[in-house]
Every structure is written in C-alpha cells, then in structure tokens.
Amino acid sequence: MYEFRYLLDRFWVTRADHKGLYFSVKRALPNYRRLVNEQLGWNLIVNESVIKLEKVPPKAMAWMGIQEFQEKLDYCLLCGMLLFLSDLDDGEQFLLSSLTEALEAILAEVQPVDWTRFPHRKALVRVLQYAQRTGMLLAYDGVSEGFGNDQTQEVLYENTGLSRHFPVHFGRDIMKCRSIEDFEAFSWEGEEAERGRQRIQRVYRQLTLAPALYWSEQNHSDYDYVKNQRSWLNRYLGEALGGELQIHKNGAFFVLDEENRFGLVHPRDAAIPDAALLLCAQLRDQITAGVYPRGEDDTVFLTRREFQHELVQCRGQYGDGWGRRLRELPLEKLVQELTAYMAGWMLLEERAEGVVLCPAVGKWIGHYPARYRGEPGEEDGDEPLEDE
C-alpha cells in the first residue's frame, strides 16, 4: 500500500499540484481505510481538492514541528493567518498589507507584532513561504521575501481554500488545553472500554510515527498489548509500511525493509548518523563493561562531562573518517548537534543535569569496515558504515 506511505510522508496530497497521485491515493482508499479508522483512529479528509491524513501522535516530539519555523512567533502568525483566511472565499485575492493589518489586530493580546522590527518581518516571511509551499496561498504579483527587507513591500495573494483543512479536528473540546501534555492526555482518558480502544490506537500511532515504543509504569499495558498482539501488529503494519516489528524486553521497533524505506530514516548516508552509530557502539561497549550502570528500565544516565568524554574518545578513534566539517567542528557544537540528532531518534533524552541513554543505543550501532585505516575523508560522503 504505497499510497498510504505517501499520506504518511506528506502533509496532504492536493489535486491541483499532484493530480495523478491524488487519484491513485483516492482509488486505494478501501485498502487502508480500516487501518486508519480502527487501528490508528485518525481522521481522513477526502474531497475534490485534497486528501489529508490527520497524523495525531500519542506524544509530541521536537521533530514533529514545522521545520522551517524558528520560534513561537512563527506559529502564532500561522494561526493568525488561518483565522484571516477563514473569512475569505475560495479564490479570493488580497494584499499583503491587508494581512499584516489583520495580524496586528488578531495577535494584539496574544503575541503583539511590530512590522518595523526585522525579526518579526522575517517570521512572517517564513510563514508566507510555508503557506505557499503547502498550497494554501498563491502569489500573483510580488514576492514574499521582499517584505523581510521592506515593510512597505506589497504582494497580491490568492486564497486557495486549502487553509480550512489545515487545523486538526480532535473530536472534543480543546478550549481547556493549556499545554502539550493536556493534548497528550487524550490518549489516557475515558472509561475502561474507551481506554482499551485508546491503547490500541496509541500503540499503532507510536510504532507508525516514532522510532521506538518504550515501556514505562504508565504505559505497561501497552507492552502487554504489543506482546499479545504482535502477530497482528506485524501483519497490519507490515502490509501498510513494509517492514518488521521487532520486540525487546524494554521496547518495540518497527523497522522498514531496505527496499521500502520512505521519508526520513536512520541511519542514512550522512555524517551525523555515522557519528551517532559509532558513538552508540562505543557507549554499548562501555555499558556492557560496567563503566556506566543501567537503571531498572534499561536506561543509563551520563553527566554532560561523561557524554562529552565518550564523544572525544570516539572522535579520536574514528574522526578521520567523518568528513572535514565534523572533524573541524568545535567540540561544544559537535555535542550540541549530536545530542539533538540522537534525541530526535529516541536514542537519548536531554536533561538539565545530563543525558539519559535509551535502550535503542544498544540496538542501532555501527562499525567502519575492517579495511578502514583511519585515513582522513574528504567530505561527508565517505564510505558508509556497516550498521547493525
């Protein structure tokens, strides 16, 4: 069901921009509608202009945000723009100055904006570019980038009507939600029968969207479900995604087949994933040797000094093969990039006092080929690791 993978990999599929794919996905609806409705519990929007799978995760992660956005203001401006567009008809045109005036009024009590400030104008440019890329806006005269340097810059836009399908429909009152945790709590609410259904959807969503599903006291029932229903999980997810469910005593992973990879994967042919694989191999050796003790949940705590020490040792041994940029990167910056990458793939969790290594550190490791001699590589595209 490659059509389902397209819906997972894209925000939506529009008829205007991808007509062939739109009809292909639409024809294949009967093949994956049950998985979407029952196992995942997601809304599937299908109309004459767009097909959108509302991919609501059980737990929010940093990489799930809009990658082009850089600060909270970007999201505030996006929400304000959606409110502005909701009052327009499909195909209705408007000027950038009309939008900026409306945003000032809409956000006055939430996040005041001042278009004389360069950072505020650049934030709006990022939002406008994102809206154009996703198809919510069409620019007819002028370019959005110009507003960043000149607040009097005028642009003529058209509202395509897609913006009304952008917000997620949660199916319940969200007015009392004040944090991400409030939204995540939806997966744990309700009567016992309702919680049973939520557990199924929580497990399927986590295995579909995230690199791992770890056990904890809060979600130990998820472990029981995975253990008892592993054959059905493997079947349904395997048919939809192409891969294999792998279960360990401390977590479950759905691993894509080599020929069925799609979207952003780990590891991939790049410098940071290579460094992460090598560091994980070293950390596993140290943990196995008893240098760092394991917790009851198989996690391992390292102070920032200990983590930095292991990274220094790893770069000293293998750094010549990392490519010039990583070899020359200051240690502090390298630590920052590597921890951010590893946190995104649920290999570790950053804490104020240090890092917590997750069980996947011992699963996803890599080594250079036996013929590696420690000769400096030229760029990031060096010979790939042999990963396990």
C-alpha positions in Angstrom: 0.0 0.0 0.0 2.4 2.6 -1.2 -0.4 5.2 -1.3 -0.7 5.0 2.5 3.0 5.8 2.7 2.5 8.8 0.6 -0.1 10.1 3.0 2.3 9.5 5.9 5.2 11.2 4.2 3.3 14.3 3.1 1.2 16.9 4.9 -1.5 16.3 2.3 -2.0 15.4 -1.4 -3.7 18.1 -3.5 -5.4 17.6 -6.8 -4.1 20.8 -8.2 -0.4 20.0 -7.6 -0.3 16.2 -7.9 -3.3 15.1 -9.9 -2.1 11.6 -10.7 -1.1 10.9 -7.2 -4.4 12.3 -5.9 -6.5 9.9 -7.9 -4.1 7.0 -7.1 -4.5 7.6 -3.4 -8.2 8.1 -3.7 -8.7 4.8 -5.6 -6.7 2.9 -3.0 -8.8 4.2 0.0 -10.5 0.8 0.6 -7.1 -0.8 1.2 -6.1 1.3 4.1 -9.3 2.9 5.4 -9.8 0.2 8.2 -6.2 0.7 9.4 -6.7 4.5 9.6 -10.2 4.4 11.2 -9.8 1.5 13.7 -6.2 0.8 14.5 -4.9 4.4 14.2 -8.0 6.3 14.9 -7.1 9.2 12.6 -9.3 11.4 10.6 -9.0 11.1 6.8 -10.2 14.1 4.8 -11.2 13.3 1.2 -12.8 15.9 -1.0 -12.5 17.2 -4.6 -9.4 19.3 -3.8 -7.3 17.4 -1.2 -6.7 14.2 0.6 -5.3 14.6 4.1 -4.4 12.2 6.8 -4.5 13.9 10.2 -1.5 12.3 11.8 -2.0 12.9 15.6 0.8 11.4 17.6 0.4 10.0 21.1 3.3 12.0 22.3 4.8 15.2 20.8 8.4 15.3 19.7 10.6 18.2 18.6 10.9 16.9 15.0 7.2 16.9 14.6 7.1 20.7 14.3 7.3 22.7 11.1 11.0 22.5 10.2 11.1 26.0 8.6 9.8 27.7 11.7 12.3 29.0 14.2 10.4 30.5 17.1 7.0 30.6 18.8 6.1 33.8 16.9 6.1 31.8 13.6 3.3 29.5 14.9 1.3 32.5 16.3 1.5 34.2 12.9 0.4 31.0 11.2 -2.6 30.7 13.4 -3.5 34.3 12.9 -3.2 33.9 9.1 -5.5 30.8 9.2 -8.1 33.0 11.0 -7.7 35.7 8.4 -8.1 33.2 5.5 -11.2 31.6 7.2 -13.1 34.8 6.4 -12.2 34.8 2.7 -13.9 32.8 -0.1 -12.0 30.3 -2.2 -10.1 32.0 -4.9 -10.5 35.5 -3.3 -7.5 37.7 -3.7 -6.0 40.0 -1.0 -3.0 42.3 -0.5 -0.2 41.6 2.0 -0.9 44.9 3.7 -4.5 43.6 4.5 -3.0 40.5 6.1 -0.4 42.4 8.2 -3.1 44.8 9.5 -5.3 41.8 10.4 -2.5 40.0 12.1 -1.8 43.1 14.3 -5.4 43.0 15.5 -5.7 39.2 15.9 -2.5 38.8 17.9 -2.7 42.1 19.9 -3.5 40.3 23.2 -1.5 37.1 22.5 1.7 37.9 20.7 1.9 41.6 19.7 3.8 42.2 16.4 5.7 45.2 15.2 6.5 45.2 11.5 9.2 47.8 12.0 11.2 45.0 13.6 13.2 42.9 11.2 12.8 39.6 13.2 9.0 40.0 13.1 9.0 40.6 9.3 11.3 37.6 8.7 9.0 35.4 10.8 6.0 36.4 8.6 8.1 35.7 5.5 8.7 32.2 6.8 5.0 31.7 7.4 4.1 33.0 3.9 6.7 30.8 2.2 5.3 27.8 4.1 1.8 28.7 3.1 2.8 29.0 -0.5 4.8 25.7 -0.4 1.8 23.8 1.1 -0.6 25.3 -1.5 -2.7 27.5 0.9 -1.6 30.7 -0.9 -0.8 31.6 -4.4 1.3 34.7 -5.1 0.2 36.6 -8.2 2.2 39.8 -8.1 5.3 40.3 -6.0 7.4 38.0 -3.8 7.0 37.3 -0.1 10.8 37.5 0.6 10.7 41.3 -0.2 8.7 42.0 3.0 11.7 41.0 5.1 13.7 44.0 3.9 10.9 46.4 3.3 7.7 46.6 5.3 6.0 48.6 2.6 6.5 45.8 0.1 3.2 44.8 -1.4 2.2 41.3 -2.7 -1.0 40.1 -4.2 -2.1 36.7 -3.0 -5.0 34.3 -3.7 -6.6 32.1 -1.1 -6.9 28.6 -2.5 -9.3 27.4 0.2 -7.0 24.7 1.5 -6.4 26.5 4.7 -9.8 25.4 6.1 -8.4 21.8 6.1 -5.2 22.7 7.8 -6.3 22.6 11.5 -6.6 19.2 13.2 -10.1 18.0 14.2 -9.6 16.5 17.7 -13.3 15.5 18.1 -13.6 17.0 21.5 -13.4 20.4 23.3 -9.8 21.7 23.5 -10.6 25.1 24.9 -9.3 24.0 28.3 -6.0 22.7 27.0 -3.1 24.8 28.1 -0.1 22.7 27.3 1.2 19.9 25.1 0.6 17.5 28.0 -3.1 18.4 28.0 -3.4 17.2 24.4 -1.4 14.1 25.1 -3.7 13.2 28.0 -6.4 12.5 25.4 -4.7 9.1 24.9 -5.3 8.1 28.6 -8.8 9.5 29.3 -12.2 7.8 29.4 -13.9 4.7 30.8 -12.2 1.3 30.8 -13.7 0.3 27.4 -12.7 3.6 25.9 -9.1 3.2 27.4 -8.9 -0.2 25.7 -9.5 1.4 22.3 -7.2 4.2 23.1 -4.4 1.8 24.0 -4.7 0.1 20.6 -4.6 3.4 18.8 -1.7 4.7 21.0 0.4 1.7 20.2 -0.2 1.8 16.4 0.4 5.5 16.3 3.7 5.3 18.2 5.0 2.5 16.1 3.9 4.2 12.9 5.2 7.7 13.6 8.1 7.3 16.1 11.4 5.4 16.1 10.5 3.4 19.2 7.9 2.5 21.8 9.4 2.1 25.2 7.8 0.7 28.3 7.1 2.5 31.5 4.8 2.2 34.5 2.3 4.5 32.9 2.1 2.5 29.6 2.9 -1.0 30.8 -0.5 -2.0 29.4 0.9 -1.0 26.0 3.6 -3.6 26.5 1.0 -6.3 27.3 -0.9 -5.4 24.1 2.2 -5.5 21.9 3.3 -8.8 23.4 -0.1 -10.4 23.0 -1.0 -9.0 19.6 2.5 -9.0 18.0 1.4 -11.1 15.0 -1.5 -8.8 14.2 0.7 -5.7 14.7 3.3 -7.1 12.4 0.8 -8.0 9.8 -1.1 -4.8 9.6 1.9 -2.5 9.9 3.9 -4.8 7.5 1.2 -4.6 4.8 0.9 -0.8 5.2 4.6 0.2 5.6 6.7 -2.7 4.5 8.9 -3.8 7.4 9.1 -5.9 10.5 8.1 -5.5 14.1 11.0 -6.2 16.5 10.2 -6.5 20.2 12.7 -6.5 23.1 12.2 -6.6 26.8 12.4 -2.8 27.0 10.8 -1.6 23.8 9.4 -2.3 20.4 10.6 -1.0 17.0 9.0 -1.2 13.6 12.0 -1.5 11.2 11.4 -0.7 7.5 12.7 -3.0 4.8 15.6 -1.7 2.8 13.6 -1.6 -0.4 10.6 0.0 1.4 12.3 3.0 3.1 10.5 6.3 2.8 10.6 9.6 4.5 13.5 10.5 6.8 15.2 7.4 8.1 18.0 6.4 10.5 20.7 5.6 9.7 21.2 7.3 6.3 24.2 8.2 4.3 25.3 11.3 6.1 28.0 12.4 8.6 25.9 12.9 11.7 24.1 9.5 11.5 27.5 7.8 11.0 28.9 9.5 14.1 25.8 8.5 16.1 26.2 4.9 15.1 29.9 4.8 16.1 29.2 6.6 19.4 26.4 4.2 20.2 28.7 1.2 19.6 31.3 2.7 22.0 28.6 3.5 24.6 27.3 -0.1 24.4 30.8 -1.4 25.0 31.2 0.8 28.0 27.8 -0.1 29.5 28.5 -3.8 28.9 31.8 -3.5 30.6 30.0 -2.0 33.7 31.5 1.5 33.3 28.0 3.1 33.4 25.3 1.2 35.4 21.9 0.5 33.9 18.7 1.6 35.5 15.7 -0.7 36.1 14.2 0.4 32.8 17.5 -0.3 31.0 18.2 3.4 30.6 21.7 4.8 31.5 22.4 8.2 32.9 25.5 10.1 31.9 26.6 13.5 33.1 27.3 16.0 30.4 31.0 15.7 31.2 30.8 11.9 30.8 29.0 12.1 27.5 31.5 14.7 26.2 34.3 12.4 27.3 32.9 9.4 25.3 32.4 11.6 22.3 36.0 12.9 22.5 37.2 9.3 22.6 35.0 8.3 19.7 36.2 11.2 17.5 39.8 10.5 18.5 39.5 6.9 17.2 37.2 7.3 14.2 37.2 11.1 13.5 39.4 10.9 10.5 36.6 9.1 8.6 33.9 11.6 9.5 34.4 14.2 6.8 36.1 17.6 7.1 33.1 19.5 8.6 32.7 17.2 11.6 36.5 16.9 12.1 36.9 20.6 12.4 33.7 21.3 14.3 34.3 22.7 17.8 33.6 20.1 20.5 30.8 22.1 22.1 29.0 22.4 18.7 29.5 18.8 17.9 28.0 17.7 21.2 25.0 20.0 20.5 24.4 18.6 17.0 24.8 15.0 18.0 22.6 15.2 21.1 19.9 16.9 19.1 20.1 14.3 16.4 20.1 11.4 18.9 17.2 12.9 20.9 15.2 13.2 17.7 15.6 9.5 17.0 14.8 8.5 20.7 18.4 7.4 21.3 18.7 9.7 24.3 16.8 12.2 26.4 18.4 15.5 27.3 18.0 16.6 31.0 19.3 19.7 32.8 21.9 17.6 34.6 23.0 15.3 31.8 21.6 12.8 29.3 19.6 9.6 29.6 20.6 6.9 27.1 17.6 5.0 25.8 17.7 1.3 25.1 18.0 1.9 21.3 21.6 3.0 21.9 22.5 -0.7 22.3 20.5 -1.7 19.2 21.5 0.8 16.5 25.3 0.7 16.3 27.8 0.7 13.5 31.5 0.0 12.8 33.8 1.0 10.0 34.7 -1.8 7.6 37.6 -4.0 8.6 39.8 -2.4 5.9 39.4 1.1 7.5 42.8 2.5 8.2 41.9 5.8 9.8 42.8 7.9 6.7 41.1 11.3 6.6 38.0 11.5 4.4 37.4 14.5 2.1 33.7 15.3 2.7 30.6 13.9 4.3 30.0 11.3 1.6 32.7 8.9 2.9 32.4 5.2 2.8 29.2 4.1 4.7 29.3 2.3 8.0 28.4 -1.3 8.4 25.5 -0.8 10.7 23.7 -3.4 12.8 
